[in-house]
Amino acid sequence: MIKVAFLVKPNAKSSAIGRSEEGQLWIRIAAPATEGKANLALILFLSKLLSVPKSGIELVSGASSRFKTFSVDLAEVDWDSILENK
């Protein structure tokens, strides 16, 4: 089980993941930040991106913040490889 933090930007034209020059992972998500829609869309996006079932991803902190931390049921994630192939 790993924890990963993201800066999230809701209401984007399309969903995407990237990394800032400072190394912070970010996700643009094409869902509104109302009634938990963006949080659910984030879990679905991460599930598909990491090939993990939705039940293996949990929002640990930041439910109403742009800075979110997720717990993912994986031993490790090679973010460089994922970002290269996005």
Stockholm file with secondary structure:
# STOCKHOLM 1.0

chainA/1-86         MIKVAFLVKPNAKSSAIGRSEEGQLWIRIAAPATEGKANLALILFLSKLLSVPKSGIELVSGASSRFKTFSVDLAEVDWDSILENK
#=GR chainA/1-86 SS CEEEEEEEECSCSSCEEEECTTSCEEEECSSCSSTTHHHHHHHHHHHHHHTCCGGGEEEEECTTSSEEEEEESSSCCCHHHHHHTC
#=GC SS_cons        CEEEEEEEECSCSSCEEEECTTSCEEEECSSCSSTTHHHHHHHHHHHHHHTCCGGGEEEEECTTSSEEEEEESSSCCCHHHHHHTC
//
